[in-house]
């Protein structure tokens, strides 16, 4: 009888192990879950996806039609405002983003999988009321590749360790940086950024994020 009980317990334990293994998602499954979440988000918010070819005719996304351009790396971008229209008279007057610029960003970050705000640096945001400063990063464009790193520099109203650089890591999501070639100082863009071009947490857990970047500005 004792042998039967022991055998029964052993079988339960083995079954628990196999069940635990079955509950572990593969990377491919996580990527599929991410794609489904992004597609659901696009459908839920009535996003009209246009091709890169269509977008590059004028590099404009029609906000009235809720247009986003879909790139091959999985990023979706809507340019709400191409430059700061209160500071510059025309697009040509607004300076483009260039190598070694110190760029400030005010934005809201939303985890698409759970559809909840996870970070914000817009002024007086209700999510993190103590973080009233923009996040700042140094932009590098050497002609072959682009790179951004969150920084804390003298005179900059940003405190490393409290902003996005402290929350995740110091590397700016590459999904952000690709937008800079199409916009100028003071622009407002919205982005859907998949994990592979997101920050460290996005890459580690395969999380897609939505960003409403209210302002990209040169410091």
Buried (B, 14 or more C-beta within 10 A) or exposed (E): EEEEEEEEEEEEEEEEEEEEEEEEEEEEEBBEBBEEBBEEBBEEEEBEEBEEEEBEEEEBBEBEEBBBBBBEEBBBBBBBBBBBBEEBEEEEEBEBBEEEBBBBBBBBBBBBBEEEBBBBBBEEBEBBEEBEBBBBBBBBBEEEEBBBBBBBEEEBEBBBEBBBBBBBBBBBBBBBBBBBEBBBBBBBBBBBBBBBBBBEBBBEEBBBBBBBBBBBBBB
